[in-house]
Each structure stands twice: as C-alpha cells, then as structure tokens.
Amino acid sequence: MSKYCEDCGCKVYSGRCSNCHEASFIYHEQYMNPDYLGNGQQLTPPDENSDFMRKVREQDASLRR
Ligand SMILES: [Zn+2]
C-alpha cells in the first residue's frame, strides 16, 4: 500500500514522507531496516548527538502529533 504526502506529493513510507520527514525516513527505512543492505548486515546509526539524529527526533515527535 503506497501513499503520497498531502504537503509535497512525495511518496510516504510507514507514515513518513521521504521529503518532509527525510531524516526520520532515512533513519527508519535505511539504518533501522535489516533488509536494506540485503546482506544480513545493518548500517551503523549516526551519533546520538549529531544534527541528523536531532532532526530524526524532531521529525518523529511531529509525526506522533
Ligand atoms: Zn511531504
């Protein structure tokens, strides 16, 4: 089931727009996805204090509203 963002028209995965929630999208669909690399390995998530993870937390918080 695929959906498109009401704001920008980009594809929405698991409730996250690949554009509006880009950091959260990348984090959950790539870093947290055991199938993403296809070789049984997972990407190492960025540092908790990085700008990227700060954005992920902000975007996740806005998604729960
Ligand atoms: Zn969007």
N, CA, C, O and the ligand as a Tripos MOL2 file, in Angstrom:
@<TRIPOS>MOLECULE
protein
  261   259    66     0     0
PROTEIN
NO_CHARGES

@<TRIPOS>ATOM
      1 N           0.8550   -1.1940    0.0000 N.3       1 MET1
      2 CA          0.0000    0.0000    0.0000 C.3       1 MET1
      3 C           0.8880    1.2410    0.0000 C.2       1 MET1
      4 O           1.6540    1.4530    0.9400 O.2       1 MET1
      5 N           0.7940    2.0470   -1.0280 N.am      2 SER2
      6 CA          1.6100    3.2570   -1.0590 C.3       2 SER2
      7 C           0.7210    4.4900   -0.9730 C.2       2 SER2
      8 O          -0.3950    4.5240   -1.4910 O.2       2 SER2
      9 N           1.2530    5.4880   -0.3080 N.am      3 LYS3
     10 CA          0.5320    6.7490   -0.1510 C.3       3 LYS3
     11 C           1.4360    7.8850   -0.5900 C.2       3 LYS3
     12 O           2.6490    7.7250   -0.7290 O.2       3 LYS3
     13 N           0.8220    9.0250   -0.8030 N.am      4 TYR4
     14 CA          1.6030   10.1960   -1.1890 C.3       4 TYR4
     15 C           1.3330   11.3300   -0.2210 C.2       4 TYR4
     16 O           0.2140   11.5010    0.2630 O.2       4 TYR4
     17 N           2.3650   12.0950    0.0500 N.am      5 CYS5
     18 CA          2.2910   13.1780    1.0300 C.3       5 CYS5
     19 C           1.2840   14.2380    0.5890 C.2       5 CYS5
     20 O           1.2390   14.6240   -0.5790 O.2       5 CYS5
     21 N           0.4820   14.7000    1.5430 N.am      6 GLU6
     22 CA         -0.5010   15.7430    1.2340 C.3       6 GLU6
     23 C           0.1700   17.0950    1.0250 C.2       6 GLU6
     24 O          -0.3840   17.9730    0.3630 O.2       6 GLU6
     25 N           1.3580   17.2580    1.5890 N.am      7 ASP7
     26 CA          2.0440   18.5500    1.5000 C.3       7 ASP7
     27 C           2.8770   18.7020    0.2360 C.2       7 ASP7
     28 O           2.8660   19.7600   -0.3920 O.2       7 ASP7
     29 N           3.6010   17.6480   -0.1410 N.am      8 CYS8
     30 CA          4.5380   17.8110   -1.2520 C.3       8 CYS8
     31 C           4.3540   16.7920   -2.3680 C.2       8 CYS8
     32 O           4.9560   16.9360   -3.4320 O.2       8 CYS8
     33 N           3.5290   15.7580   -2.1500 N.am      9 GLY9
     34 CA          3.2790   14.7860   -3.2070 C.3       9 GLY9
     35 C           4.3140   13.6840   -3.3050 C.2       9 GLY9
     36 O           4.2190   12.8180   -4.1750 O.2       9 GLY9
     37 N           5.3150   13.7050   -2.4110 N.am     10 CYS10
     38 CA          6.3200   12.6320   -2.4200 C.3      10 CYS10
     39 C           5.7400   11.3780   -1.7750 C.2      10 CYS10
     40 O           4.7270   11.4290   -1.0780 O.2      10 CYS10
     41 N           6.3890   10.2800   -2.0180 N.am     11 LYS11
     42 CA          5.8920    9.0190   -1.5030 C.3      11 LYS11
     43 C           6.0450    8.9430    0.0150 C.2      11 LYS11
     44 O           7.0190    9.4380    0.5820 O.2      11 LYS11
     45 N           5.0590    8.3110    0.6600 N.am     12 VAL12
     46 CA          5.0520    8.1750    2.1100 C.3      12 VAL12
     47 C           5.2880    6.7130    2.4620 C.2      12 VAL12
     48 O           4.5950    5.8290    1.9580 O.2      12 VAL12
     49 N           6.2570    6.4610    3.3180 N.am     13 TYR13
     50 CA          6.5630    5.1060    3.7710 C.3      13 TYR13
     51 C           6.3230    5.0290    5.2640 C.2      13 TYR13
     52 O           6.8870    5.8170    6.0240 O.2      13 TYR13
     53 N           5.4960    4.0910    5.6930 N.am     14 SER14
     54 CA          5.2190    3.9080    7.1260 C.3      14 SER14
     55 C           4.8540    5.2220    7.7930 C.2      14 SER14
     56 O           5.2680    5.4850    8.9220 O.2      14 SER14
     57 N           4.0770    6.0530    7.0970 N.am     15 GLY15
     58 CA          3.6250    7.3090    7.6730 C.3      15 GLY15
     59 C           4.6280    8.4380    7.5720 C.2      15 GLY15
     60 O           4.3580    9.5500    8.0240 O.2      15 GLY15
     61 N           5.8110    8.1600    6.9690 N.am     16 ARG16
     62 CA          6.8410    9.1990    6.8670 C.3      16 ARG16
     63 C           7.0170    9.6100    5.4160 C.2      16 ARG16
     64 O           7.2270    8.7700    4.5410 O.2      16 ARG16
     65 N           6.9290   10.8940    5.1730 N.am     17 CYS17
     66 CA          7.1860   11.4140    3.8370 C.3      17 CYS17
     67 C           8.6880   11.3840    3.5630 C.2      17 CYS17
     68 O           9.4860   11.8040    4.4010 O.2      17 CYS17
     69 N           9.0650   10.8880    2.3930 N.am     18 SER18
     70 CA         10.5010   10.7990    2.0840 C.3      18 SER18
     71 C          11.1210   12.1690    1.8750 C.2      18 SER18
     72 O          12.3440   12.2890    1.7950 O.2      18 SER18
     73 N          10.2970   13.1970    1.7850 N.am     19 ASN19
     74 CA         10.8030   14.5650    1.6410 C.3      19 ASN19
     75 C          10.6530   15.3640    2.9360 C.2      19 ASN19
     76 O          11.6410   15.8490    3.4870 O.2      19 ASN19
     77 N           9.4110   15.5000    3.4230 N.am     20 CYS20
     78 CA          9.1590   16.3170    4.6240 C.3      20 CYS20
     79 C           9.8150   15.7210    5.8710 C.2      20 CYS20
     80 O          10.2550   16.4610    6.7510 O.2      20 CYS20
     81 N           9.8840   14.4070    5.9520 N.am     21 HIS21
     82 CA         10.4710   13.7420    7.1170 C.3      21 HIS21
     83 C          11.7120   12.9720    6.6910 C.2      21 HIS21
     84 O          11.9080   11.8130    7.0570 O.2      21 HIS21
     85 N          12.5430   13.6500    5.9060 N.am     22 GLU22
     86 CA         13.6630   12.9580    5.2700 C.3      22 GLU22
     87 C          14.5910   12.2520    6.2660 C.2      22 GLU22
     88 O          14.9630   11.0960    6.0610 O.2      22 GLU22
     89 N          14.9590   12.9450    7.3330 N.am     23 ALA23
     90 CA         15.9000   12.3430    8.2930 C.3      23 ALA23
     91 C          15.2710   11.1310    8.9620 C.2      23 ALA23
     92 O          15.8980   10.0770    9.0740 O.2      23 ALA23
     93 N          14.0250   11.2890    9.4070 N.am     24 SER24
     94 CA         13.3270   10.1860   10.0470 C.3      24 SER24
     95 C          13.1490    9.0290    9.0710 C.2      24 SER24
     96 O          13.3160    7.8640    9.4310 O.2      24 SER24
     97 N          12.8120    9.3660    7.8440 N.am     25 PHE25
     98 CA         12.6410    8.3550    6.7980 C.3      25 PHE25
     99 C          13.9330    7.5620    6.5880 C.2      25 PHE25
    100 O          13.9180    6.3320    6.5790 O.2      25 PHE25
    101 N          15.0400    8.2680    6.4210 N.am     26 ILE26
    102 CA         16.3300    7.5980    6.1890 C.3      26 ILE26
    103 C          16.6950    6.7360    7.3930 C.2      26 ILE26
    104 O          17.1410    5.5980    7.2470 O.2      26 ILE26
    105 N          16.4970    7.2950    8.5800 N.am     27 TYR27
    106 CA         16.8590    6.5590    9.7860 C.3      27 TYR27
    107 C          16.0840    5.2480    9.8950 C.2      27 TYR27
    108 O          16.6660    4.1900   10.1330 O.2      27 TYR27
    109 N          14.7700    5.3300    9.7180 N.am     28 HIS28
    110 CA         13.9480    4.1400    9.9250 C.3      28 HIS28
    111 C          13.9790    3.1810    8.7410 C.2      28 HIS28
    112 O          13.9700    1.9640    8.9250 O.2      28 HIS28
    113 N          14.0170    3.7270    7.5220 N.am     29 GLU29
    114 CA         13.9630    2.8510    6.3420 C.3      29 GLU29
    115 C          15.3360    2.3030    5.9700 C.2      29 GLU29
    116 O          15.4230    1.2540    5.3310 O.2      29 GLU29
    117 N          16.3900    2.9780    6.3510 N.am     30 GLN30
    118 CA         17.7210    2.5110    5.9710 C.3      30 GLN30
    119 C          18.5250    2.0180    7.1770 C.2      30 GLN30
    120 O          18.9840    0.8760    7.1880 O.2      30 GLN30
    121 N          18.6960    2.8650    8.1860 N.am     31 TYR31
    122 CA         19.5010    2.4430    9.3300 C.3      31 TYR31
    123 C          18.8250    1.3510   10.1450 C.2      31 TYR31
    124 O          19.4850    0.4270   10.6190 O.2      31 TYR31
    125 N          17.5070    1.4550   10.3110 N.am     32 MET32
    126 CA         16.8010    0.5050   11.1620 C.3      32 MET32
    127 C          16.1930   -0.6530   10.3820 C.2      32 MET32
    128 O          15.4780   -1.4730   10.9580 O.2      32 MET32
    129 N          16.4610   -0.7330    9.0920 N.am     33 ASN33
    130 CA         15.8480   -1.7550    8.2570 C.3      33 ASN33
    131 C          16.8350   -2.8950    8.0040 C.2      33 ASN33
    132 O          17.8180   -2.7200    7.2850 O.2      33 ASN33
    133 N          16.5700   -4.0680    8.5990 N.am     34 PRO34
    134 CA         17.5190   -5.1750    8.4620 C.3      34 PRO34
    135 C          17.6440   -5.6700    7.0220 C.2      34 PRO34
    136 O          18.6080   -6.3560    6.6840 O.2      34 PRO34
    137 N          16.6830   -5.3290    6.1800 N.am     35 ASP35
    138 CA         16.7260   -5.7900    4.7820 C.3      35 ASP35
    139 C          17.3490   -4.7700    3.8460 C.2      35 ASP35
    140 O          17.5160   -5.0420    2.6570 O.2      35 ASP35
    141 N          17.6940   -3.6010    4.3650 N.am     36 TYR36
    142 CA         18.1030   -2.5160    3.4750 C.3      36 TYR36
    143 C          19.3680   -2.8550    2.6820 C.2      36 TYR36
    144 O          19.4030   -2.6400    1.4700 O.2      36 TYR36
    145 N          20.3950   -3.3750    3.3350 N.am     37 LEU37
    146 CA         21.6380   -3.6780    2.6310 C.3      37 LEU37
    147 C          21.5560   -4.9920    1.8590 C.2      37 LEU37
    148 O          22.3040   -5.2200    0.9090 O.2      37 LEU37
    149 N          20.6310   -5.8490    2.2870 N.am     38 GLY38
    150 CA         20.4180   -7.0960    1.5690 C.3      38 GLY38
    151 C          21.5120   -8.1260    1.7990 C.2      38 GLY38
    152 O          21.5530   -9.1430    1.1070 O.2      38 GLY38
    153 N          22.3960   -7.8850    2.7530 N.am     39 ASN39
    154 CA         23.4700   -8.8510    3.0150 C.3      39 ASN39
    155 C          23.4650   -9.2990    4.4740 C.2      39 ASN39
    156 O          24.4520   -9.8380    4.9750 O.2      39 ASN39
    157 N          22.3380   -9.0690    5.1470 N.am     40 GLY40
    158 CA         22.2270   -9.5060    6.5400 C.3      40 GLY40
    159 C          22.8650   -8.5630    7.5320 C.2      40 GLY40
    160 O          22.8230   -8.8010    8.7390 O.2      40 GLY40
    161 N          23.4710   -7.4670    7.0180 N.am     41 GLN41
    162 CA         24.0860   -6.5030    7.9230 C.3      41 GLN41
    163 C          23.2360   -5.2480    7.9950 C.2      41 GLN41
    164 O          22.4080   -4.9830    7.1240 O.2      41 GLN41
    165 N          23.4620   -4.4780    9.0600 N.am     42 GLN42
    166 CA         22.7380   -3.2210    9.2110 C.3      42 GLN42
    167 C          23.7110   -2.0560    9.2470 C.2      42 GLN42
    168 O          24.8440   -2.1910    9.7090 O.2      42 GLN42
    169 N          23.2600   -0.9200    8.7600 N.am     43 LEU43
    170 CA         24.0810    0.2820    8.8240 C.3      43 LEU43
    171 C          24.2520    0.7010   10.2810 C.2      43 LEU43
    172 O          23.3630    0.4780   11.1020 O.2      43 LEU43
    173 N          25.3680    1.2950   10.5920 N.am     44 THR44
    174 CA         25.5880    1.8090   11.9360 C.3      44 THR44
    175 C          24.9190    3.1710   12.0520 C.2      44 THR44
    176 O          25.2280    4.0800   11.2820 O.2      44 THR44
    177 N          24.0020    3.3220   13.0140 N.am     45 PRO45
    178 CA         23.2940    4.6050   13.1290 C.3      45 PRO45
    179 C          24.2570    5.7350   13.4760 C.2      45 PRO45
    180 O          25.2860    5.5060   14.1100 O.2      45 PRO45
    181 N          23.9220    6.9520   13.0620 N.am     46 PRO46
    182 CA         24.7680    8.1100   13.3800 C.3      46 PRO46
    183 C          24.8000    8.3750   14.8840 C.2      46 PRO46
    184 O          23.9790    7.8620   15.6440 O.2      46 PRO46
    185 N          25.7630    9.1820   15.2830 N.am     47 ASP47
    186 CA         25.8990    9.5540   16.6920 C.3      47 ASP47
    187 C          24.6230   10.2130   17.2120 C.2      47 ASP47
    188 O          24.0110   11.0330   16.5270 O.2      47 ASP47
    189 N          24.2310    9.8420   18.4330 N.am     48 GLU48
    190 CA         23.0130   10.3840   19.0410 C.3      48 GLU48
    191 C          22.9940   11.9150   19.0940 C.2      48 GLU48
    192 O          21.9270   12.5270   19.0410 O.2      48 GLU48
    193 N          24.1700   12.5270   19.2000 N.am     49 ASN49
    194 CA         24.2500   13.9800   19.3370 C.3      49 ASN49
    195 C          24.4270   14.6950   18.0080 C.2      49 ASN49
    196 O          24.6000   15.9130   17.9750 O.2      49 ASN49
    197 N          24.3860   13.9470   16.9140 N.am     50 SER50
    198 CA         24.5880   14.5740   15.6080 C.3      50 SER50
    199 C          23.3490   15.3590   15.1790 C.2      50 SER50
    200 O          22.2450   15.1210   15.6670 O.2      50 SER50
    201 N          23.5580   16.3020   14.2520 N.am     51 ASP51
    202 CA         22.4350   17.0540   13.6990 C.3      51 ASP51
    203 C          21.4040   16.1220   13.0850 C.2      51 ASP51
    204 O          20.1980   16.3460   13.1800 O.2      51 ASP51
    205 N          21.9090   15.0770   12.4550 N.am     52 PHE52
    206 CA         20.9970   14.1300   11.8060 C.3      52 PHE52
    207 C          20.0480   13.5010   12.8190 C.2      52 PHE52
    208 O          18.8370   13.4610   12.5960 O.2      52 PHE52
    209 N          20.5890   13.0110   13.9250 N.am     53 MET53
    210 CA         19.7310   12.3650   14.9240 C.3      53 MET53
    211 C          18.8180   13.3740   15.6110 C.2      53 MET53
    212 O          17.7100   13.0350   16.0270 O.2      53 MET53
    213 N          19.2840   14.6100   15.7300 N.am     54 ARG54
    214 CA         18.4230   15.6580   16.2960 C.3      54 ARG54
    215 C          17.2030   15.8470   15.3920 C.2      54 ARG54
    216 O          16.0760   15.9630   15.8740 O.2      54 ARG54
    217 N          17.4340   15.8780   14.0960 N.am     55 LYS55
    218 CA         16.3330   16.0050   13.1410 C.3      55 LYS55
    219 C          15.4060   14.8010   13.2010 C.2      55 LYS55
    220 O          14.1850   14.9460   13.1350 O.2      55 LYS55
    221 N          15.9880   13.6090   13.3260 N.am     56 VAL56
    222 CA         15.1610   12.4030   13.4140 C.3      56 VAL56
    223 C          14.2130   12.5140   14.6000 C.2      56 VAL56
    224 O          13.0250   12.2130   14.4810 O.2      56 VAL56
    225 N          14.7420   12.9500   15.7550 N.am     57 ARG57
    226 CA         13.8950   13.0560   16.9510 C.3      57 ARG57
    227 C          12.8220   14.1240   16.7620 C.2      57 ARG57
    228 O          11.6720   13.9240   17.1540 O.2      57 ARG57
    229 N          13.1910   15.2570   16.1640 N.am     58 GLU58
    230 CA         12.2080   16.3220   15.9190 C.3      58 GLU58
    231 C          11.0930   15.8330   14.9960 C.2      58 GLU58
    232 O           9.9120   16.0770   15.2400 O.2      58 GLU58
    233 N          11.4940   15.1420   13.9400 N.am     59 GLN59
    234 CA         10.5070   14.6950   12.9570 C.3      59 GLN59
    235 C           9.6460   13.5740   13.5240 C.2      59 GLN59
    236 O           8.4430   13.5320   13.2690 O.2      59 GLN59
    237 N          10.2430   12.6690   14.2870 N.am     60 ASP60
    238 CA          9.4530   11.6150   14.9270 C.3      60 ASP60
    239 C           8.4330   12.2290   15.8830 C.2      60 ASP60
    240 O           7.2910   11.7750   15.9580 O.2      60 ASP60
    241 N           8.8490   13.2590   16.6070 N.am     61 ALA61
    242 CA          7.9450   13.9050   17.5560 C.3      61 ALA61
    243 C           6.7790   14.5470   16.8100 C.2      61 ALA61
    244 O           5.6370   14.4830   17.2660 O.2      61 ALA61
    245 N           7.0640   15.1650   15.6630 N.am     62 SER62
    246 CA          5.9900   15.8220   14.9160 C.3      62 SER62
    247 C           5.0540   14.7970   14.2920 C.2      62 SER62
    248 O           3.8850   15.0960   14.0510 O.2      62 SER62
    249 N           5.5470   13.6000   14.0290 N.am     63 LEU63
    250 CA          4.7160   12.5550   13.4370 C.3      63 LEU63
    251 C           3.7240   11.9660   14.4400 C.2      63 LEU63
    252 O           2.6710   11.4550   14.0580 O.2      63 LEU63
    253 N           4.0700   12.0430   15.7200 N.am     64 ARG64
    254 CA          3.2050   11.4500   16.7380 C.3      64 ARG64
    255 C           2.0530   12.3630   17.1110 C.2      64 ARG64
    256 O           1.1440   11.9430   17.8280 O.2      64 ARG64
    257 N           2.0690   13.6020   16.6400 N.am     65 ARG65
    258 CA          1.0380   14.5490   16.9930 C.3      65 ARG65
    259 C          -0.3470   14.0980   16.5550 C.2      65 ARG65
    260 O          -1.3280   14.8030   16.7860 O.2      65 ARG65
    261 ZN          5.9780   15.6730    2.0720 Zn       66 ZN66
@<TRIPOS>BOND
     1     1     2 1
     2     2     3 1
     3     3     4 2
     4     3     5 am
     5     5     6 1
     6     6     7 1
     7     7     8 2
     8     7     9 am
     9     9    10 1
    10    10    11 1
    11    11    12 2
    12    11    13 am
    13    13    14 1
    14    14    15 1
    15    15    16 2
    16    15    17 am
    17    17    18 1
    18    18    19 1
    19    19    20 2
    20    19    21 am
    21    21    22 1
    22    22    23 1
    23    23    24 2
    24    23    25 am
    25    25    26 1
    26    26    27 1
    27    27    28 2
    28    27    29 am
    29    29    30 1
    30    30    31 1
    31    31    32 2
    32    31    33 am
    33    33    34 1
    34    34    35 1
    35    35    36 2
    36    35    37 am
    37    37    38 1
    38    38    39 1
    39    39    40 2
    40    39    41 am
    41    41    42 1
    42    42    43 1
    43    43    44 2
    44    43    45 am
    45    45    46 1
    46    46    47 1
    47    47    48 2
    48    47    49 am
    49    49    50 1
    50    50    51 1
    51    51    52 2
    52    51    53 am
    53    53    54 1
    54    54    55 1
    55    55    56 2
    56    55    57 am
    57    57    58 1
    58    58    59 1
    59    59    60 2
    60    59    61 am
    61    61    62 1
    62    62    63 1
    63    63    64 2
    64    63    65 am
    65    65    66 1
    66    66    67 1
    67    67    68 2
    68    67    69 am
    69    69    70 1
    70    70    71 1
    71    71    72 2
    72    71    73 am
    73    73    74 1
    74    74    75 1
    75    75    76 2
    76    75    77 am
    77    77    78 1
    78    78    79 1
    79    79    80 2
    80    79    81 am
    81    81    82 1
    82    82    83 1
    83    83    84 2
    84    83    85 am
    85    85    86 1
    86    86    87 1
    87    87    88 2
    88    87    89 am
    89    89    90 1
    90    90    91 1
    91    91    92 2
    92    91    93 am
    93    93    94 1
    94    94    95 1
    95    95    96 2
    96    95    97 am
    97    97    98 1
    98    98    99 1
    99    99   100 2
   100    99   101 am
   101   101   102 1
   102   102   103 1
   103   103   104 2
   104   103   105 am
   105   105   106 1
   106   106   107 1
   107   107   108 2
   108   107   109 am
   109   109   110 1
   110   110   111 1
   111   111   112 2
   112   111   113 am
   113   113   114 1
   114   114   115 1
   115   115   116 2
   116   115   117 am
   117   117   118 1
   118   118   119 1
   119   119   120 2
   120   119   121 am
   121   121   122 1
   122   122   123 1
   123   123   124 2
   124   123   125 am
   125   125   126 1
   126   126   127 1
   127   127   128 2
   128   127   129 am
   129   129   130 1
   130   130   131 1
   131   131   132 2
   132   131   133 am
   133   133   134 1
   134   134   135 1
   135   135   136 2
   136   135   137 am
   137   137   138 1
   138   138   139 1
   139   139   140 2
   140   139   141 am
   141   141   142 1
   142   142   143 1
   143   143   144 2
   144   143   145 am
   145   145   146 1
   146   146   147 1
   147   147   148 2
   148   147   149 am
   149   149   150 1
   150   150   151 1
   151   151   152 2
   152   151   153 am
   153   153   154 1
   154   154   155 1
   155   155   156 2
   156   155   157 am
   157   157   158 1
   158   158   159 1
   159   159   160 2
   160   159   161 am
   161   161   162 1
   162   162   163 1
   163   163   164 2
   164   163   165 am
   165   165   166 1
   166   166   167 1
   167   167   168 2
   168   167   169 am
   169   169   170 1
   170   170   171 1
   171   171   172 2
   172   171   173 am
   173   173   174 1
   174   174   175 1
   175   175   176 2
   176   175   177 am
   177   177   178 1
   178   178   179 1
   179   179   180 2
   180   179   181 am
   181   181   182 1
   182   182   183 1
   183   183   184 2
   184   183   185 am
   185   185   186 1
   186   186   187 1
   187   187   188 2
   188   187   189 am
   189   189   190 1
   190   190   191 1
   191   191   192 2
   192   191   193 am
   193   193   194 1
   194   194   195 1
   195   195   196 2
   196   195   197 am
   197   197   198 1
   198   198   199 1
   199   199   200 2
   200   199   201 am
   201   201   202 1
   202   202   203 1
   203   203   204 2
   204   203   205 am
   205   205   206 1
   206   206   207 1
   207   207   208 2
   208   207   209 am
   209   209   210 1
   210   210   211 1
   211   211   212 2
   212   211   213 am
   213   213   214 1
   214   214   215 1
   215   215   216 2
   216   215   217 am
   217   217   218 1
   218   218   219 1
   219   219   220 2
   220   219   221 am
   221   221   222 1
   222   222   223 1
   223   223   224 2
   224   223   225 am
   225   225   226 1
   226   226   227 1
   227   227   228 2
   228   227   229 am
   229   229   230 1
   230   230   231 1
   231   231   232 2
   232   231   233 am
   233   233   234 1
   234   234   235 1
   235   235   236 2
   236   235   237 am
   237   237   238 1
   238   238   239 1
   239   239   240 2
   240   239   241 am
   241   241   242 1
   242   242   243 1
   243   243   244 2
   244   243   245 am
   245   245   246 1
   246   246   247 1
   247   247   248 2
   248   247   249 am
   249   249   250 1
   250   250   251 1
   251   251   252 2
   252   251   253 am
   253   253   254 1
   254   254   255 1
   255   255   256 2
   256   255   257 am
   257   257   258 1
   258   258   259 1
   259   259   260 2
@<TRIPOS>SUBSTRUCTURE
     1 MET1         2 RESIDUE 1 A MET
     2 SER2         6 RESIDUE 1 A SER
     3 LYS3        10 RESIDUE 1 A LYS
     4 TYR4        14 RESIDUE 1 A TYR
     5 CYS5        18 RESIDUE 1 A CYS
     6 GLU6        22 RESIDUE 1 A GLU
     7 ASP7        26 RESIDUE 1 A ASP
     8 CYS8        30 RESIDUE 1 A CYS
     9 GLY9        34 RESIDUE 1 A GLY
    10 CYS10       38 RESIDUE 1 A CYS
    11 LYS11       42 RESIDUE 1 A LYS
    12 VAL12       46 RESIDUE 1 A VAL
    13 TYR13       50 RESIDUE 1 A TYR
    14 SER14       54 RESIDUE 1 A SER
    15 GLY15       58 RESIDUE 1 A GLY
    16 ARG16       62 RESIDUE 1 A ARG
    17 CYS17       66 RESIDUE 1 A CYS
    18 SER18       70 RESIDUE 1 A SER
    19 ASN19       74 RESIDUE 1 A ASN
    20 CYS20       78 RESIDUE 1 A CYS
    21 HIS21       82 RESIDUE 1 A HIS
    22 GLU22       86 RESIDUE 1 A GLU
    23 ALA23       90 RESIDUE 1 A ALA
    24 SER24       94 RESIDUE 1 A SER
    25 PHE25       98 RESIDUE 1 A PHE
    26 ILE26      102 RESIDUE 1 A ILE
    27 TYR27      106 RESIDUE 1 A TYR
    28 HIS28      110 RESIDUE 1 A HIS
    29 GLU29      114 RESIDUE 1 A GLU
    30 GLN30      118 RESIDUE 1 A GLN
    31 TYR31      122 RESIDUE 1 A TYR
    32 MET32      126 RESIDUE 1 A MET
    33 ASN33      130 RESIDUE 1 A ASN
    34 PRO34      134 RESIDUE 1 A PRO
    35 ASP35      138 RESIDUE 1 A ASP
    36 TYR36      142 RESIDUE 1 A TYR
    37 LEU37      146 RESIDUE 1 A LEU
    38 GLY38      150 RESIDUE 1 A GLY
    39 ASN39      154 RESIDUE 1 A ASN
    40 GLY40      158 RESIDUE 1 A GLY
    41 GLN41      162 RESIDUE 1 A GLN
    42 GLN42      166 RESIDUE 1 A GLN
    43 LEU43      170 RESIDUE 1 A LEU
    44 THR44      174 RESIDUE 1 A THR
    45 PRO45      178 RESIDUE 1 A PRO
    46 PRO46      182 RESIDUE 1 A PRO
    47 ASP47      186 RESIDUE 1 A ASP
    48 GLU48      190 RESIDUE 1 A GLU
    49 ASN49      194 RESIDUE 1 A ASN
    50 SER50      198 RESIDUE 1 A SER
    51 ASP51      202 RESIDUE 1 A ASP
    52 PHE52      206 RESIDUE 1 A PHE
    53 MET53      210 RESIDUE 1 A MET
    54 ARG54      214 RESIDUE 1 A ARG
    55 LYS55      218 RESIDUE 1 A LYS
    56 VAL56      222 RESIDUE 1 A VAL
    57 ARG57      226 RESIDUE 1 A ARG
    58 GLU58      230 RESIDUE 1 A GLU
    59 GLN59      234 RESIDUE 1 A GLN
    60 ASP60      238 RESIDUE 1 A ASP
    61 ALA61      242 RESIDUE 1 A ALA
    62 SER62      246 RESIDUE 1 A SER
    63 LEU63      250 RESIDUE 1 A LEU
    64 ARG64      254 RESIDUE 1 A ARG
    65 ARG65      258 RESIDUE 1 A ARG
    66 ZN66       261 GROUP 0 **** ****
